[in-house]
Amino acid sequence: MNRLSAAVLLFAVLFCLPRSAGAGEPLAAVSESELARIVHEGDGRPLVLVYWASWCVPCRHFREKLEKIRAGYPESELRMLAVSLDRDPGMAAAYLARSPLPYPARIGDAELIKARSGMPVPTTILYRRDGSVERELVGDVSEKRLGHYVGRIVRR
């Protein structure tokens, strides 16, 4: 194979494949209205909803705390959902393929991402059993603070 053919082949492999090729299943998109339904149809279980992005370094640190919360509360007591605000769904899917979450993850649809474009990540919203907001936590909050508020929504 001559150099030109090799260069063309390399270009095709590197730049023409979709970014998420081999990254696993694509994330299902979620809209504002579907998110509202998820919040309010919880069968009486509270919800931890975290907005994150694959490029967000604080999200990666905060994720460890969320994984401890999941380990401490079974799905039967506490619902958890991660919603990616990545503009490129392939980036979020690739990140999760390398490092899966122990709870469901979705990607915001274009409308949700636009509506939340100024939102800092991570942002975690803790919902009570009735779907009302207990607390909104912005950033990589301490494990103690997160645990305190999650404990409150589970016990209520």
C-alpha positions in Angstrom: 0.0 0.0 0.0 1.5 3.4 -0.9 1.7 6.3 1.4 -1.2 8.2 -0.1 -3.6 5.2 0.3 -2.5 4.7 3.9 -3.0 8.4 4.6 -6.5 8.3 3.1 -7.4 5.2 5.0 -6.1 6.8 8.3 -8.1 9.9 7.6 -11.3 7.9 7.0 -10.8 5.9 10.2 -10.0 8.9 12.4 -12.4 11.5 11.1 -15.3 9.9 9.3 -16.5 7.5 12.0 -19.1 8.8 14.4 -17.6 10.0 17.7 -19.6 7.4 19.7 -18.6 4.5 17.5 -18.0 1.5 19.8 -19.0 3.5 22.8 -22.1 1.3 23.6 -25.7 2.2 23.4 -26.7 5.8 22.7 -28.3 7.6 25.6 -32.1 8.1 25.5 -33.0 11.8 25.3 -35.3 13.3 27.9 -37.4 16.5 27.4 -38.6 19.0 30.0 -42.1 17.5 30.0 -40.8 14.0 30.3 -38.6 15.0 33.2 -41.5 16.6 35.0 -43.5 13.3 34.5 -40.5 11.3 36.0 -40.3 13.7 39.0 -44.0 13.4 39.8 -44.6 9.7 39.0 -42.3 8.3 41.5 -44.5 5.8 43.3 -43.9 7.6 46.5 -40.1 7.4 46.3 -37.9 10.5 46.5 -35.6 11.4 43.6 -32.0 12.6 43.3 -31.7 14.3 39.9 -28.2 15.4 38.9 -27.4 17.5 35.9 -23.8 16.8 34.7 -21.6 16.9 31.6 -18.8 14.6 30.4 -16.3 17.5 30.2 -17.0 18.6 33.8 -14.2 17.8 36.2 -16.2 18.6 39.4 -18.9 16.3 38.1 -16.4 13.4 38.1 -15.5 14.0 41.7 -19.1 14.5 42.8 -20.1 11.3 41.0 -18.1 9.2 43.6 -20.4 10.7 46.3 -23.5 9.9 44.4 -22.3 6.3 43.9 -22.0 6.0 47.7 -25.5 7.3 48.1 -26.7 4.7 45.6 -24.9 2.0 47.6 -26.5 3.2 50.8 -30.1 3.4 49.5 -31.6 0.7 47.3 -33.8 1.6 44.3 -36.9 0.6 46.3 -36.2 3.5 48.7 -34.6 6.1 46.4 -34.7 6.9 42.8 -31.7 8.5 41.1 -31.3 9.9 37.6 -28.4 11.6 35.9 -29.2 14.0 33.0 -26.3 15.0 30.7 -26.2 18.5 29.4 -23.6 17.6 26.8 -24.5 19.1 23.4 -22.9 16.1 21.8 -24.7 12.9 22.9 -21.8 10.9 21.7 -19.5 12.5 24.3 -21.8 11.5 27.2 -22.4 8.0 25.8 -18.6 7.5 25.3 -17.9 8.6 28.9 -20.6 6.3 30.3 -19.3 3.4 28.3 -15.9 3.8 29.9 -17.3 4.5 33.3 -20.9 3.3 33.8 -23.2 4.7 36.5 -25.0 2.5 39.0 -28.3 4.4 38.3 -30.1 5.5 35.1 -28.7 8.2 32.8 -30.3 10.2 30.1 -29.3 13.1 27.9 -31.2 16.3 27.7 -32.9 16.9 24.3 -32.0 20.1 22.5 -34.8 22.1 24.2 -33.8 21.0 27.7 -30.2 21.7 27.0 -31.0 25.2 25.7 -33.2 25.9 28.7 -30.5 24.8 31.1 -27.6 26.4 29.2 -26.6 28.7 32.0 -27.0 26.1 34.7 -23.7 25.2 36.5 -22.8 21.6 36.6 -23.1 19.5 38.6 -26.4 20.7 39.9 -28.4 18.2 42.0 -32.1 18.6 42.8 -33.5 16.5 45.6 -37.2 15.8 45.3 -39.5 14.7 48.2 -41.9 11.8 47.8 -44.6 14.2 46.6 -42.4 15.6 43.8 -41.7 18.9 45.6 -38.2 20.2 45.8 -36.4 19.7 49.1 -33.1 21.2 48.1 -31.0 22.3 45.1 -27.3 21.7 45.5 -24.8 23.4 43.1 -21.3 22.1 42.6 -19.3 19.3 44.2 -20.9 19.6 47.6 -19.4 17.6 50.6 -20.4 14.0 51.1 -21.7 15.0 54.6 -24.0 17.7 53.2 -25.3 15.5 50.4 -25.9 12.6 52.8 -27.8 14.9 55.2 -30.3 16.1 52.6 -30.7 12.7 50.9 -31.4 11.2 54.4 -34.1 13.8 54.9 -36.0 13.0 51.7 -35.8 9.3 52.3 -37.0 9.5 55.9 -39.9 11.9 55.2 
